[in-house]
Amino acid sequence: MERDTPFRRFRQRLQARRGARVEETPEGPAGCEHLLAFPARDVGSPQDCDDHTESDGPVVHLRTCLTCGYVGCCDSSKGRHATAHSEHTGHPVMQSAEPGETWRWCYVHEQLG
């Protein structure tokens, strides 16, 4: 049974990438304390990545840090500023800032919520 935990996490990540919902538990989204601590909220409609420059090319999608409100571009953008912000600051959770989307990503556990 101990060996099943990595496979369960792998299946959850795979399902999340395919657009399936991540399993919810009483402790929160699949037990991630960061996603539980940072519930989805209205992040407005930001138009630009805070650190994007012309040389970074087009912004593909925007993400908002739920700790400080920083707006960064996703990993599909050349700058990958949302990920860089999380790595630099240690802020664990970003939420999609795209219209109609409220999903969040925990960088610590690589988990969708």
Biopython code that builds the backbone (N, CA, C, O; Angstrom):
import numpy as np
from Bio.PDB.StructureBuilder import StructureBuilder

atoms = [
    (1, "MET", "N", (0.808, -1.184, 0.000)),
    (1, "MET", "CA", (0.000, 0.000, 0.000)),
    (1, "MET", "C", (0.858, 1.258, 0.000)),
    (1, "MET", "O", (0.494, 2.253, -0.626)),
    (2, "GLU", "N", (1.987, 1.226, 0.689)),
    (2, "GLU", "CA", (2.842, 2.399, 0.734)),
    (2, "GLU", "C", (3.310, 2.782, -0.663)),
    (2, "GLU", "O", (3.497, 3.962, -0.959)),
    (3, "ARG", "N", (3.497, 1.801, -1.507)),
    (3, "ARG", "CA", (3.980, 2.065, -2.852)),
    (3, "ARG", "C", (2.907, 2.677, -3.746)),
    (3, "ARG", "O", (3.226, 3.260, -4.782)),
    (4, "ASP", "N", (1.651, 2.552, -3.361)),
    (4, "ASP", "CA", (0.571, 3.059, -4.187)),
    (4, "ASP", "C", (0.480, 4.583, -4.162)),
    (4, "ASP", "O", (-0.041, 5.170, -5.111)),
    (5, "THR", "N", (0.966, 5.242, -3.116)),
    (5, "THR", "CA", (0.833, 6.696, -2.996)),
    (5, "THR", "C", (1.434, 7.435, -4.190)),
    (5, "THR", "O", (0.761, 8.307, -4.740)),
    (6, "PRO", "N", (2.658, 7.139, -4.623)),
    (6, "PRO", "CA", (3.185, 7.840, -5.800)),
    (6, "PRO", "C", (2.342, 7.595, -7.055)),
    (6, "PRO", "O", (2.170, 8.504, -7.867)),
    (7, "PHE", "N", (1.826, 6.400, -7.217)),
    (7, "PHE", "CA", (1.008, 6.110, -8.385)),
    (7, "PHE", "C", (-0.321, 6.858, -8.318)),
    (7, "PHE", "O", (-0.823, 7.311, -9.347)),
    (8, "ARG", "N", (-0.894, 6.993, -7.129)),
    (8, "ARG", "CA", (-2.139, 7.748, -6.968)),
    (8, "ARG", "C", (-1.896, 9.198, -7.339)),
    (8, "ARG", "O", (-2.698, 9.799, -8.054)),
    (9, "ARG", "N", (-0.805, 9.763, -6.863)),
    (9, "ARG", "CA", (-0.476, 11.156, -7.191)),
    (9, "ARG", "C", (-0.232, 11.325, -8.685)),
    (9, "ARG", "O", (-0.657, 12.312, -9.286)),
    (10, "PHE", "N", (0.454, 10.355, -9.277)),
    (10, "PHE", "CA", (0.690, 10.407, -10.719)),
    (10, "PHE", "C", (-0.630, 10.379, -11.479)),
    (10, "PHE", "O", (-0.818, 11.152, -12.419)),
    (11, "ARG", "N", (-1.551, 9.492, -11.080)),
    (11, "ARG", "CA", (-2.852, 9.414, -11.745)),
    (11, "ARG", "C", (-3.618, 10.722, -11.589)),
    (11, "ARG", "O", (-4.267, 11.168, -12.535)),
    (12, "GLN", "N", (-3.556, 11.343, -10.417)),
    (12, "GLN", "CA", (-4.238, 12.616, -10.196)),
    (12, "GLN", "C", (-3.673, 13.699, -11.112)),
    (12, "GLN", "O", (-4.424, 14.464, -11.716)),
    (13, "ARG", "N", (-2.354, 13.756, -11.210)),
    (13, "ARG", "CA", (-1.728, 14.760, -12.080)),
    (13, "ARG", "C", (-2.108, 14.512, -13.533)),
    (13, "ARG", "O", (-2.399, 15.451, -14.273)),
    (14, "LEU", "N", (-2.104, 13.242, -13.941)),
    (14, "LEU", "CA", (-2.461, 12.902, -15.309)),
    (14, "LEU", "C", (-3.901, 13.293, -15.594)),
    (14, "LEU", "O", (-4.192, 13.865, -16.644)),
    (15, "GLN", "N", (-4.805, 12.989, -14.670)),
    (15, "GLN", "CA", (-6.205, 13.370, -14.843)),
    (15, "GLN", "C", (-6.353, 14.881, -14.911)),
    (15, "GLN", "O", (-7.137, 15.392, -15.711)),
    (16, "ALA", "N", (-5.610, 15.600, -14.082)),
    (16, "ALA", "CA", (-5.684, 17.060, -14.075)),
    (16, "ALA", "C", (-5.233, 17.622, -15.420)),
    (16, "ALA", "O", (-5.827, 18.570, -15.935)),
    (17, "ARG", "N", (-4.189, 17.039, -15.982)),
    (17, "ARG", "CA", (-3.703, 17.509, -17.285)),
    (17, "ARG", "C", (-4.704, 17.226, -18.387)),
    (17, "ARG", "O", (-4.758, 17.945, -19.385)),
    (18, "ARG", "N", (-5.488, 16.189, -18.212)),
    (18, "ARG", "CA", (-6.513, 15.846, -19.203)),
    (18, "ARG", "C", (-7.805, 16.608, -18.979)),
    (18, "ARG", "O", (-8.774, 16.415, -19.713)),
    (19, "GLY", "N", (-7.834, 17.476, -17.970)),
    (19, "GLY", "CA", (-8.999, 18.302, -17.727)),
    (19, "GLY", "C", (-10.006, 17.703, -16.764)),
    (19, "GLY", "O", (-11.082, 18.270, -16.573)),
    (20, "ALA", "N", (-9.687, 16.568, -16.152)),
    (20, "ALA", "CA", (-10.589, 15.963, -15.179)),
    (20, "ALA", "C", (-10.453, 16.683, -13.841)),
    (20, "ALA", "O", (-9.419, 17.291, -13.565)),
    (21, "ARG", "N", (-11.470, 16.618, -13.029)),
    (21, "ARG", "CA", (-11.421, 17.228, -11.698)),
    (21, "ARG", "C", (-10.516, 16.401, -10.796)),
    (21, "ARG", "O", (-10.489, 15.172, -10.869)),
    (22, "VAL", "N", (-9.778, 17.103, -9.945)),
    (22, "VAL", "CA", (-8.952, 16.444, -8.952)),
    (22, "VAL", "C", (-9.854, 16.009, -7.808)),
    (22, "VAL", "O", (-10.769, 16.736, -7.419)),
    (23, "GLU", "N", (-9.600, 14.849, -7.281)),
    (23, "GLU", "CA", (-10.381, 14.297, -6.180)),
    (23, "GLU", "C", (-10.409, 15.252, -4.990)),
    (23, "GLU", "O", (-9.371, 15.766, -4.574)),
    (24, "GLU", "N", (-11.602, 15.486, -4.446)),
    (24, "GLU", "CA", (-11.757, 16.331, -3.267)),
    (24, "GLU", "C", (-11.857, 15.439, -2.029)),
    (24, "GLU", "O", (-12.509, 14.395, -2.064)),
    (25, "THR", "N", (-11.224, 15.843, -0.956)),
    (25, "THR", "CA", (-11.302, 15.125, 0.303)),
    (25, "THR", "C", (-11.785, 16.091, 1.372)),
    (25, "THR", "O", (-11.805, 17.297, 1.129)),
    (26, "PRO", "N", (-12.176, 15.608, 2.551)),
    (26, "PRO", "CA", (-12.591, 16.526, 3.608)),
    (26, "PRO", "C", (-11.502, 17.524, 4.004)),
    (26, "PRO", "O", (-11.817, 18.608, 4.496)),
    (27, "GLU", "N", (-10.238, 17.184, 3.802)),
    (27, "GLU", "CA", (-9.129, 18.075, 4.147)),
    (27, "GLU", "C", (-8.891, 19.127, 3.068)),
    (27, "GLU", "O", (-8.076, 20.028, 3.263)),
    (28, "GLY", "N", (-9.583, 19.031, 1.941)),
    (28, "GLY", "CA", (-9.391, 19.967, 0.845)),
    (28, "GLY", "C", (-9.070, 19.214, -0.427)),
    (28, "GLY", "O", (-9.187, 17.989, -0.459)),
    (29, "PRO", "N", (-8.663, 19.920, -1.488)),
    (29, "PRO", "CA", (-8.342, 19.275, -2.744)),
    (29, "PRO", "C", (-7.204, 18.274, -2.580)),
    (29, "PRO", "O", (-6.041, 18.655, -2.443)),
    (30, "ALA", "N", (-7.547, 17.009, -2.596)),
    (30, "ALA", "CA", (-6.598, 15.897, -2.482)),
    (30, "ALA", "C", (-5.624, 16.081, -1.317)),
    (30, "ALA", "O", (-4.486, 15.616, -1.379)),
    (31, "GLY", "N", (-6.071, 16.759, -0.253)),
    (31, "GLY", "CA", (-5.271, 16.869, 0.960)),
    (31, "GLY", "C", (-4.160, 17.897, 0.942)),
    (31, "GLY", "O", (-3.329, 17.888, 1.850)),
    (32, "CYS", "N", (-4.096, 18.792, -0.050)),
    (32, "CYS", "CA", (-3.032, 19.797, -0.131)),
    (32, "CYS", "C", (-3.360, 20.969, 0.791)),
    (32, "CYS", "O", (-4.358, 21.664, 0.596)),
    (33, "GLU", "N", (-2.519, 21.180, 1.788)),
    (33, "GLU", "CA", (-2.774, 22.252, 2.749)),
    (33, "GLU", "C", (-2.664, 23.647, 2.122)),
    (33, "GLU", "O", (-3.287, 24.592, 2.604)),
    (34, "HIS", "N", (-1.876, 23.776, 1.054)),
    (34, "HIS", "CA", (-1.746, 25.076, 0.400)),
    (34, "HIS", "C", (-3.022, 25.439, -0.350)),
    (34, "HIS", "O", (-3.484, 26.578, -0.285)),
    (35, "LEU", "N", (-3.587, 24.471, -1.058)),
    (35, "LEU", "CA", (-4.839, 24.735, -1.767)),
    (35, "LEU", "C", (-5.974, 24.990, -0.784)),
    (35, "LEU", "O", (-6.880, 25.775, -1.062)),
    (36, "LEU", "N", (-5.919, 24.332, 0.353)),
    (36, "LEU", "CA", (-6.922, 24.569, 1.387)),
    (36, "LEU", "C", (-6.759, 25.976, 1.975)),
    (36, "LEU", "O", (-7.751, 26.653, 2.245)),
    (37, "ALA", "N", (-5.532, 26.407, 2.170)),
    (37, "ALA", "CA", (-5.258, 27.724, 2.756)),
    (37, "ALA", "C", (-5.548, 28.870, 1.787)),
    (37, "ALA", "O", (-5.803, 29.996, 2.216)),
    (38, "PHE", "N", (-5.511, 28.590, 0.498)),
    (38, "PHE", "CA", (-5.739, 29.621, -0.513)),
    (38, "PHE", "C", (-6.890, 29.221, -1.422)),
    (38, "PHE", "O", (-6.661, 28.741, -2.532)),
    (39, "PRO", "N", (-8.125, 29.410, -0.969)),
    (39, "PRO", "CA", (-9.275, 29.051, -1.803)),
    (39, "PRO", "C", (-9.386, 29.982, -3.014)),
    (39, "PRO", "O", (-8.858, 31.094, -3.010)),
    (40, "ALA", "N", (-10.078, 29.509, -4.037)),
    (40, "ALA", "CA", (-10.297, 30.320, -5.229)),
    (40, "ALA", "C", (-11.066, 31.581, -4.848)),
    (40, "ALA", "O", (-11.931, 31.562, -3.972)),
    (41, "ARG", "N", (-10.732, 32.674, -5.524)),
    (41, "ARG", "CA", (-11.412, 33.943, -5.273)),
    (41, "ARG", "C", (-11.402, 34.768, -6.553)),
    (41, "ARG", "O", (-10.759, 34.402, -7.536)),
    (42, "ASP", "N", (-12.113, 35.874, -6.528)),
    (42, "ASP", "CA", (-12.142, 36.762, -7.686)),
    (42, "ASP", "C", (-10.800, 37.480, -7.780)),
    (42, "ASP", "O", (-10.423, 38.224, -6.874)),
    (43, "VAL", "N", (-10.090, 37.257, -8.866)),
    (43, "VAL", "CA", (-8.785, 37.894, -9.057)),
    (43, "VAL", "C", (-8.865, 39.009, -10.090)),
    (43, "VAL", "O", (-7.842, 39.519, -10.547)),
    (44, "GLY", "N", (-10.082, 39.381, -10.452)),
    (44, "GLY", "CA", (-10.256, 40.454, -11.431)),
    (44, "GLY", "C", (-9.965, 39.984, -12.840)),
    (44, "GLY", "O", (-10.014, 38.791, -13.141)),
    (45, "SER", "N", (-9.665, 40.934, -13.688)),
    (45, "SER", "CA", (-9.377, 40.644, -15.101)),
    (45, "SER", "C", (-8.089, 41.334, -15.526)),
    (45, "SER", "O", (-8.123, 42.270, -16.325)),
    (46, "PRO", "N", (-6.956, 40.882, -15.002)),
    (46, "PRO", "CA", (-5.698, 41.529, -15.381)),
    (46, "PRO", "C", (-5.450, 41.387, -16.883)),
    (46, "PRO", "O", (-5.848, 40.403, -17.507)),
    (47, "GLN", "N", (-4.793, 42.380, -17.434)),
    (47, "GLN", "CA", (-4.535, 42.405, -18.876)),
    (47, "GLN", "C", (-3.088, 42.091, -19.243)),
    (47, "GLN", "O", (-2.804, 41.700, -20.375)),
    (48, "ASP", "N", (-2.167, 42.263, -18.284)),
    (48, "ASP", "CA", (-0.745, 42.106, -18.599)),
    (48, "ASP", "C", (-0.008, 41.376, -17.484)),
    (48, "ASP", "O", (-0.397, 41.424, -16.317)),
    (49, "CYS", "N", (1.056, 40.704, -17.874)),
    (49, "CYS", "CA", (1.985, 40.080, -16.933)),
    (49, "CYS", "C", (2.838, 41.195, -16.329)),
    (49, "CYS", "O", (3.315, 42.071, -17.050)),
    (50, "ASP", "N", (3.029, 41.167, -15.017)),
    (50, "ASP", "CA", (3.780, 42.210, -14.322)),
    (50, "ASP", "C", (5.233, 42.345, -14.792)),
    (50, "ASP", "O", (5.790, 43.442, -14.741)),
    (51, "ASP", "N", (5.853, 41.260, -15.244)),
    (51, "ASP", "CA", (7.276, 41.294, -15.605)),
    (51, "ASP", "C", (7.556, 41.062, -17.084)),
    (51, "ASP", "O", (8.721, 40.987, -17.475)),
    (52, "HIS", "N", (6.540, 40.949, -17.905)),
    (52, "HIS", "CA", (6.733, 40.624, -19.317)),
    (52, "HIS", "C", (7.369, 41.784, -20.071)),
    (52, "HIS", "O", (7.032, 42.947, -19.845)),
    (53, "THR", "N", (8.278, 41.459, -20.954)),
    (53, "THR", "CA", (8.899, 42.452, -21.824)),
    (53, "THR", "C", (8.611, 42.076, -23.271)),
    (53, "THR", "O", (8.146, 40.971, -23.550)),
    (54, "GLU", "N", (8.882, 42.980, -24.173)),
    (54, "GLU", "CA", (8.652, 42.714, -25.593)),
    (54, "GLU", "C", (9.443, 41.506, -26.078)),
    (54, "GLU", "O", (8.962, 40.740, -26.913)),
    (55, "SER", "N", (10.643, 41.337, -25.563)),
    (55, "SER", "CA", (11.487, 40.220, -26.001)),
    (55, "SER", "C", (10.968, 38.862, -25.517)),
    (55, "SER", "O", (11.415, 37.819, -25.996)),
    (56, "ASP", "N", (10.028, 38.874, -24.569)),
    (56, "ASP", "CA", (9.439, 37.617, -24.088)),
    (56, "ASP", "C", (8.381, 37.073, -25.036)),
    (56, "ASP", "O", (7.877, 35.970, -24.825)),
    (57, "GLY", "N", (8.036, 37.823, -26.071)),
    (57, "GLY", "CA", (7.028, 37.376, -27.018)),
    (57, "GLY", "C", (5.634, 37.545, -26.451)),
    (57, "GLY", "O", (5.443, 38.279, -25.481)),
    (58, "PRO", "N", (4.653, 36.873, -27.044)),
    (58, "PRO", "CA", (3.266, 37.059, -26.607)),
    (58, "PRO", "C", (2.990, 36.400, -25.247)),
    (58, "PRO", "O", (3.595, 35.388, -24.892)),
    (59, "VAL", "N", (2.070, 37.001, -24.510)),
    (59, "VAL", "CA", (1.590, 36.404, -23.264)),
    (59, "VAL", "C", (0.514, 35.394, -23.642)),
    (59, "VAL", "O", (-0.440, 35.736, -24.341)),
    (60, "VAL", "N", (0.659, 34.157, -23.187)),
    (60, "VAL", "CA", (-0.308, 33.126, -23.548)),
    (60, "VAL", "C", (-1.479, 33.121, -22.567)),
    (60, "VAL", "O", (-2.627, 33.240, -22.995)),
    (61, "HIS", "N", (-1.226, 32.990, -21.283)),
    (61, "HIS", "CA", (-2.270, 33.000, -20.260)),
    (61, "HIS", "C", (-1.712, 33.671, -19.005)),
    (61, "HIS", "O", (-0.505, 33.666, -18.767)),
    (62, "LEU", "N", (-2.612, 34.247, -18.211)),
    (62, "LEU", "CA", (-2.185, 34.927, -16.988)),
    (62, "LEU", "C", (-2.591, 34.138, -15.747)),
    (62, "LEU", "O", (-3.628, 33.474, -15.721)),
    (63, "ARG", "N", (-1.744, 34.227, -14.717)),
    (63, "ARG", "CA", (-1.974, 33.588, -13.421)),
    (63, "ARG", "C", (-1.780, 34.647, -12.343)),
    (63, "ARG", "O", (-0.943, 35.538, -12.488)),
    (64, "THR", "N", (-2.556, 34.551, -11.255)),
    (64, "THR", "CA", (-2.450, 35.504, -10.151)),
    (64, "THR", "C", (-2.003, 34.781, -8.891)),
    (64, "THR", "O", (-2.572, 33.754, -8.520)),
    (65, "CYS", "N", (-0.979, 35.322, -8.233)),
    (65, "CYS", "CA", (-0.494, 34.765, -6.974)),
    (65, "CYS", "C", (-1.532, 35.050, -5.895)),
    (65, "CYS", "O", (-1.937, 36.197, -5.710)),
    (66, "LEU", "N", (-1.961, 34.015, -5.183)),
    (66, "LEU", "CA", (-2.962, 34.197, -4.140)),
    (66, "LEU", "C", (-2.354, 34.655, -2.821)),
    (66, "LEU", "O", (-3.091, 34.893, -1.863)),
    (67, "THR", "N", (-1.038, 34.787, -2.743)),
    (67, "THR", "CA", (-0.386, 35.336, -1.559)),
    (67, "THR", "C", (-0.280, 36.855, -1.659)),
    (67, "THR", "O", (-0.624, 37.570, -0.718)),
    (68, "CYS", "N", (0.200, 37.347, -2.811)),
    (68, "CYS", "CA", (0.491, 38.784, -2.921)),
    (68, "CYS", "C", (-0.220, 39.506, -4.055)),
    (68, "CYS", "O", (-0.172, 40.734, -4.122)),
    (69, "GLY", "N", (-0.877, 38.774, -4.947)),
    (69, "GLY", "CA", (-1.592, 39.402, -6.049)),
    (69, "GLY", "C", (-0.762, 39.636, -7.301)),
    (69, "GLY", "O", (-1.255, 40.231, -8.260)),
    (70, "TYR", "N", (0.489, 39.182, -7.314)),
    (70, "TYR", "CA", (1.347, 39.300, -8.497)),
    (70, "TYR", "C", (0.656, 38.619, -9.685)),
    (70, "TYR", "O", (0.046, 37.562, -9.522)),
    (71, "VAL", "N", (0.749, 39.215, -10.868)),
    (71, "VAL", "CA", (0.192, 38.632, -12.087)),
    (71, "VAL", "C", (1.349, 38.233, -12.988)),
    (71, "VAL", "O", (2.175, 39.065, -13.363)),
    (72, "GLY", "N", (1.400, 36.950, -13.332)),
    (72, "GLY", "CA", (2.465, 36.436, -14.182)),
    (72, "GLY", "C", (1.913, 35.595, -15.312)),
    (72, "GLY", "O", (0.768, 35.145, -15.265)),
    (73, "CYS", "N", (2.727, 35.389, -16.318)),
    (73, "CYS", "CA", (2.314, 34.576, -17.459)),
    (73, "CYS", "C", (2.609, 33.097, -17.179)),
    (73, "CYS", "O", (3.487, 32.759, -16.384)),
    (74, "CYS", "N", (1.855, 32.236, -17.849)),
    (74, "CYS", "CA", (1.969, 30.792, -17.609)),
    (74, "CYS", "C", (3.214, 30.208, -18.277)),
    (74, "CYS", "O", (3.960, 30.916, -18.954)),
    (75, "ASP", "N", (3.423, 28.933, -18.081)),
    (75, "ASP", "CA", (4.601, 28.262, -18.623)),
    (75, "ASP", "C", (4.561, 28.117, -20.137)),
    (75, "ASP", "O", (5.578, 27.783, -20.745)),
    (76, "SER", "N", (3.406, 28.362, -20.762)),
    (76, "SER", "CA", (3.331, 28.343, -22.219)),
    (76, "SER", "C", (3.861, 29.643, -22.819)),
    (76, "SER", "O", (4.102, 29.719, -24.024)),
    (77, "SER", "N", (4.040, 30.656, -21.992)),
    (77, "SER", "CA", (4.662, 31.912, -22.426)),
    (77, "SER", "C", (6.166, 31.782, -22.246)),
    (77, "SER", "O", (6.627, 31.074, -21.351)),
    (78, "LYS", "N", (6.922, 32.455, -23.082)),
    (78, "LYS", "CA", (8.379, 32.352, -23.032)),
    (78, "LYS", "C", (8.947, 32.753, -21.666)),
    (78, "LYS", "O", (9.892, 32.130, -21.181)),
    (79, "GLY", "N", (8.375, 33.791, -21.044)),
    (79, "GLY", "CA", (8.911, 34.289, -19.780)),
    (79, "GLY", "C", (8.649, 33.393, -18.581)),
    (79, "GLY", "O", (9.428, 33.408, -17.628)),
    (80, "ARG", "N", (7.567, 32.609, -18.602)),
    (80, "ARG", "CA", (7.202, 31.724, -17.486)),
    (80, "ARG", "C", (7.275, 32.478, -16.159)),
    (80, "ARG", "O", (7.801, 31.955, -15.177)),
    (81, "HIS", "N", (6.754, 33.693, -16.126)),
    (81, "HIS", "CA", (6.905, 34.553, -14.965)),
    (81, "HIS", "C", (6.131, 34.089, -13.735)),
    (81, "HIS", "O", (6.568, 34.354, -12.615)),
    (82, "ALA", "N", (5.003, 33.409, -13.899)),
    (82, "ALA", "CA", (4.261, 32.904, -12.730)),
    (82, "ALA", "C", (5.113, 31.881, -11.977)),
    (82, "ALA", "O", (5.222, 31.937, -10.752)),
    (83, "THR", "N", (5.706, 30.959, -12.707)),
    (83, "THR", "CA", (6.563, 29.945, -12.082)),
    (83, "THR", "C", (7.804, 30.600, -11.469)),
    (83, "THR", "O", (8.202, 30.252, -10.358)),
    (84, "ALA", "N", (8.408, 31.533, -12.179)),
    (84, "ALA", "CA", (9.591, 32.224, -11.657)),
    (84, "ALA", "C", (9.257, 32.959, -10.358)),
    (84, "ALA", "O", (10.055, 32.964, -9.421)),
    (85, "HIS", "N", (8.074, 33.581, -10.304)),
    (85, "HIS", "CA", (7.650, 34.279, -9.094)),
    (85, "HIS", "C", (7.534, 33.299, -7.924)),
    (85, "HIS", "O", (8.020, 33.577, -6.827)),
    (86, "SER", "N", (6.903, 32.177, -8.156)),
    (86, "SER", "CA", (6.750, 31.187, -7.088)),
    (86, "SER", "C", (8.102, 30.669, -6.612)),
    (86, "SER", "O", (8.328, 30.530, -5.410)),
    (87, "GLU", "N", (8.993, 30.387, -7.546)),
    (87, "GLU", "CA", (10.321, 29.888, -7.181)),
    (87, "GLU", "C", (11.122, 30.936, -6.409)),
    (87, "GLU", "O", (11.851, 30.598, -5.477)),
    (88, "HIS", "N", (10.991, 32.185, -6.788)),
    (88, "HIS", "CA", (11.750, 33.270, -6.153)),
    (88, "HIS", "C", (11.213, 33.626, -4.765)),
    (88, "HIS", "O", (11.984, 33.889, -3.842)),
    (89, "THR", "N", (9.895, 33.632, -4.629)),
    (89, "THR", "CA", (9.277, 34.088, -3.375)),
    (89, "THR", "C", (8.872, 32.961, -2.433)),
    (89, "THR", "O", (8.736, 33.172, -1.228)),
    (90, "GLY", "N", (8.679, 31.758, -2.988)),
    (90, "GLY", "CA", (8.165, 30.652, -2.182)),
    (90, "GLY", "C", (6.650, 30.687, -2.031)),
    (90, "GLY", "O", (6.087, 29.882, -1.290)),
    (91, "HIS", "N", (5.984, 31.603, -2.720)),
    (91, "HIS", "CA", (4.526, 31.654, -2.668)),
    (91, "HIS", "C", (3.982, 30.413, -3.374)),
    (91, "HIS", "O", (4.319, 30.164, -4.531)),
    (92, "PRO", "N", (3.139, 29.629, -2.683)),
    (92, "PRO", "CA", (2.811, 28.304, -3.185)),
    (92, "PRO", "C", (1.703, 28.200, -4.226)),
    (92, "PRO", "O", (1.724, 27.268, -5.030)),
    (93, "VAL", "N", (0.730, 29.120, -4.247)),
    (93, "VAL", "CA", (-0.461, 28.893, -5.070)),
    (93, "VAL", "C", (-0.737, 30.058, -6.022)),
    (93, "VAL", "O", (-0.754, 31.222, -5.622)),
    (94, "MET", "N", (-0.951, 29.711, -7.287)),
    (94, "MET", "CA", (-1.390, 30.659, -8.309)),
    (94, "MET", "C", (-2.774, 30.226, -8.768)),
    (94, "MET", "O", (-3.104, 29.040, -8.766)),
    (95, "GLN", "N", (-3.573, 31.204, -9.158)),
    (95, "GLN", "CA", (-4.900, 30.925, -9.707)),
    (95, "GLN", "C", (-4.951, 31.445, -11.132)),
    (95, "GLN", "O", (-4.366, 32.484, -11.438)),
    (96, "SER", "N", (-5.641, 30.733, -11.999)),
    (96, "SER", "CA", (-5.818, 31.209, -13.356)),
    (96, "SER", "C", (-6.533, 32.549, -13.321)),
    (96, "SER", "O", (-7.498, 32.727, -12.578)),
    (97, "ALA", "N", (-6.059, 33.485, -14.123)),
    (97, "ALA", "CA", (-6.695, 34.798, -14.239)),
    (97, "ALA", "C", (-7.427, 34.917, -15.566)),
    (97, "ALA", "O", (-7.789, 36.015, -15.990)),
    (98, "GLU", "N", (-7.639, 33.790, -16.214)),
    (98, "GLU", "CA", (-8.366, 33.777, -17.474)),
    (98, "GLU", "C", (-9.865, 33.843, -17.211)),
    (98, "GLU", "O", (-10.337, 33.255, -16.238)),
    (99, "PRO", "N", (-10.629, 34.545, -18.053)),
    (99, "PRO", "CA", (-12.079, 34.657, -17.849)),
    (99, "PRO", "C", (-12.751, 33.288, -17.743)),
    (99, "PRO", "O", (-12.525, 32.402, -18.567)),
    (100, "GLY", "N", (-13.578, 33.137, -16.715)),
    (100, "GLY", "CA", (-14.337, 31.902, -16.523)),
    (100, "GLY", "C", (-13.567, 30.766, -15.862)),
    (100, "GLY", "O", (-14.128, 29.690, -15.660)),
    (101, "GLU", "N", (-12.297, 30.974, -15.519)),
    (101, "GLU", "CA", (-11.497, 29.924, -14.891)),
    (101, "GLU", "C", (-11.203, 30.286, -13.440)),
    (101, "GLU", "O", (-10.858, 31.427, -13.133)),
    (102, "THR", "N", (-11.343, 29.297, -12.544)),
    (102, "THR", "CA", (-11.043, 29.530, -11.125)),
    (102, "THR", "C", (-10.104, 28.467, -10.561)),
    (102, "THR", "O", (-9.919, 28.398, -9.346)),
    (103, "TRP", "N", (-9.513, 27.645, -11.412)),
    (103, "TRP", "CA", (-8.628, 26.608, -10.900)),
    (103, "TRP", "C", (-7.346, 27.235, -10.355)),
    (103, "TRP", "O", (-6.930, 28.322, -10.756)),
    (104, "ARG", "N", (-6.746, 26.504, -9.430)),
    (104, "ARG", "CA", (-5.507, 26.937, -8.790)),
    (104, "ARG", "C", (-4.446, 25.863, -8.968)),
    (104, "ARG", "O", (-4.761, 24.698, -9.210)),
    (105, "TRP", "N", (-3.195, 26.262, -8.847)),
    (105, "TRP", "CA", (-2.059, 25.336, -8.955)),
    (105, "TRP", "C", (-1.155, 25.527, -7.750)),
    (105, "TRP", "O", (-0.730, 26.643, -7.452)),
    (106, "CYS", "N", (-0.859, 24.425, -7.056)),
    (106, "CYS", "CA", (0.094, 24.446, -5.957)),
    (106, "CYS", "C", (1.454, 24.047, -6.520)),
    (106, "CYS", "O", (1.628, 22.927, -7.000)),
    (107, "TYR", "N", (2.411, 24.960, -6.459)),
    (107, "TYR", "CA", (3.754, 24.688, -6.969)),
    (107, "TYR", "C", (4.513, 23.722, -6.058)),
    (107, "TYR", "O", (5.368, 22.974, -6.532)),
    (108, "VAL", "N", (4.216, 23.729, -4.786)),
    (108, "VAL", "CA", (4.917, 22.854, -3.832)),
    (108, "VAL", "C", (4.594, 21.394, -4.119)),
    (108, "VAL", "O", (5.491, 20.555, -4.206)),
    (109, "HIS", "N", (3.302, 21.097, -4.267)),
    (109, "HIS", "CA", (2.865, 19.708, -4.452)),
    (109, "HIS", "C", (2.562, 19.370, -5.917)),
    (109, "HIS", "O", (2.159, 18.249, -6.227)),
    (110, "GLU", "N", (2.758, 20.346, -6.819)),
    (110, "GLU", "CA", (2.430, 20.161, -8.227)),
    (110, "GLU", "C", (1.034, 19.574, -8.363)),
    (110, "GLU", "O", (0.834, 18.519, -8.963)),
    (111, "GLN", "N", (0.073, 20.292, -7.786)),
    (111, "GLN", "CA", (-1.289, 19.779, -7.713)),
    (111, "GLN", "C", (-2.299, 20.836, -8.115)),
    (111, "GLN", "O", (-2.173, 22.006, -7.753)),
    (112, "LEU", "N", (-3.293, 20.413, -8.861)),
    (112, "LEU", "CA", (-4.371, 21.272, -9.313)),
    (112, "LEU", "C", (-5.493, 21.264, -8.311)),
    (112, "LEU", "O", (-5.803, 20.219, -7.738)),
    (113, "GLY", "N", (-6.108, 22.406, -8.085)),
    (113, "GLY", "CA", (-7.224, 22.489, -7.154)),
    (113, "GLY", "C", (-8.341, 23.327, -7.682)),
    (113, "GLY", "O", (-9.358, 23.495, -7.010)),
]
sb = StructureBuilder()
sb.init_structure("model")
sb.init_model(0)
sb.init_chain("A")
sb.init_seg("    ")
for serial, (resi, resn, name, xyz) in enumerate(atoms, 1):
    if name == "N":
        sb.init_residue(resn, " ", resi, " ")
    sb.init_atom(name, np.array(xyz, "f"), 0.0, 1.0, " ", f" {name:<3s}", serial, name[0])
structure = sb.get_structure()
